[in-house]
Structures are given as C-alpha cells and as structure tokens.
Amino acid sequence: MIAVDDERLAPPLGLYVHIPWCVRKCPYCDFNSHHATDTLPERRYVAALLADLESELAVCGPRPVQTVFIGGGTPSLFGAEAIADLLEGIGRRIPLAQDAEITLEANPGTAEAGKFAGFRAAGVNRLSIGIQSFQDRQLAALGRIHDRRRPWPPLKWPRRPVLSISTWI
C-alpha cells in the first residue's frame, strides 16, 4: 500500500460487491457465478461480504466511497431487504459519499418493477442491465433467459425506480 499523507491527493474509492448467483449460468460467462437454488443464502452471504470489507478497511484510509457496483451473477435475484442490509452495513463501516453512485446489475429476464422500487428505497440509484444482443437467435446461442422484446420494460415503467439506467451489449 502506498501511503498518501494528503487525503485530497488520494484516488477516489470505489467498491465492487460480487453476488455470484444467476437464474442460469450463461455458457460464455467466465465470472464466478452459479445456478441459483430456490433459496439463496442472502443473510449469510451479506454477513460474509461485510466481514470481508471489515478486514480490508485499513487499506481504504479516511476516503469516502464514491461508487458501489453490485455485480455478479445476477445480484437483482437478492431481495431488496438484503441489498438494504448490505448498503447499510457498508455505510456503518466506511463513509459513503453523499452523492455516491450505487449500481445494481440486473438481467432483463428478471426485471420486476416492484422489486426495483425496493432496491431504490434501499439506496440503489443506478441499474446496469445486461442485454447482450437484440437478436433472438444470438440470445438463444448465448443462453440468455430473455428475448429481444424483454430489455425494454424497465425503460417503460411509469415511475422509474432508479435515477439512472445503463445497458450493455
């Protein structure tokens, strides 16, 4: 670790949180991800993530977290309560910038307006939706659980549950 005496010179701090479960493991995916069972160990996993963060706090210094990216897997398979517990636990251990960007990765095949409203209430202010393609044949070859029409519902919800939505192909 390189010590920075003047915290104004320290680089911004971002936090990546990995939630490794998916509805189905895509054949192209090299990430640590696993097929989700009926019951995910949400509480136990959040506790383990927070314990891991706790063990690394010394390297963070006094800097507030500017960005949190909750990726995976499909982190939106977790309930809003688990995401709230995670974000509250992070905030109790290390300061979150008042304008921190908190992103939750989602799969278009699992998008539910009510669930995303819960994520918004938990503190998520950006969704990252993995579309991969707009061609049904390519989506099938990639093992995706949605078709070309499915990515758009989050963009059509009358009251968007988050402040920002990004998509990636």
Residue pairs with C-beta under 8 A, 6 or more apart in sequence:
1 59
4 10
4 61
7 61
7 62
7 63
10 61
10 63
12 63
12 66
12 67
13 60
13 63
13 64
13 65
13 66
13 94
14 65
14 66
14 67
14 68
14 69
15 53
15 65
15 67
15 68
15 69
15 90
16 69
16 71
17 49
17 68
17 69
17 70
17 71
17 75
17 86
18 31
18 32
18 71
18 72
18 73
19 45
19 70
19 71
19 72
19 73
19 74
19 75
19 77
19 78
20 31
20 32
20 33
20 34
20 72
20 73
21 33
21 34
21 35
21 36
21 40
21 72
21 73
21 74
21 77
22 29
22 33
22 34
22 35
22 36
22 72
22 73
22 74
22 77
22 107
23 35
23 36
23 74
23 77
23 107
23 109
23 110
23 145
24 35
24 143
24 145
25 33
25 34
25 35
25 143
26 142
26 143
26 144
27 142
27 143
28 142
28 143
31 72
31 73
32 73
33 72
33 73
33 74
34 73
36 74
36 77
40 77
40 78
42 78
42 79
42 81
42 82
43 82
43 85
45 82
46 82
46 85
46 86
46 89
49 86
49 89
50 86
50 89
50 90
50 93
53 89
53 90
53 93
53 94
54 93
57 93
57 94
60 94
64 94
64 95
64 96
64 97
64 100
65 90
65 94
65 95
65 96
65 97
65 100
66 97
66 100
66 101
67 100
67 101
67 102
67 103
68 87
68 90
68 96
68 100
68 101
68 102
68 103
69 103
69 105
69 128
70 83
70 86
70 102
70 103
70 104
70 105
70 124
71 105
71 128
72 105
73 105
74 105
74 106
74 107
74 110
75 83
75 104
75 105
75 106
76 104
76 105
76 106
76 107
76 110
76 111
76 115
76 116
76 119
77 110
79 115
79 118
80 115
80 118
80 119
80 121
80 122
81 118
81 122
83 104
83 118
83 119
83 122
83 123
83 124
84 118
84 121
84 122
84 123
87 96
87 102
87 122
87 123
87 124
90 96
96 102
101 125
101 126
101 164
102 123
102 124
102 125
102 126
103 124
103 125
103 126
103 127
103 128
103 166
104 119
104 124
104 126
104 127
104 128
104 162
105 127
105 128
105 129
105 130
106 116
106 127
106 128
106 129
106 130
106 154
107 129
107 130
107 144
107 145
107 146
108 129
108 130
108 131
108 146
108 150
108 151
108 153
108 154
109 144
109 145
109 146
109 150
110 145
111 129
111 150
111 153
111 154
113 153
113 154
113 157
113 161
116 124
116 127
116 154
116 157
116 161
116 162
117 159
117 161
118 161
119 127
119 161
119 162
120 161
120 162
124 162
125 162
125 163
125 164
126 162
126 163
126 164
126 165
126 166
127 154
127 161
127 162
127 164
127 165
127 166
128 166
128 167
128 168
129 151
129 154
129 165
129 166
129 167
129 168
130 167
130 168
131 151
131 167
131 168
131 169
132 138
132 139
132 142
132 144
132 168
132 169
133 139
133 142
133 144
133 148
133 169
134 148
134 151
134 169
135 148
136 147
136 148
139 146
139 147
139 148
151 167
154 160
154 165
155 165
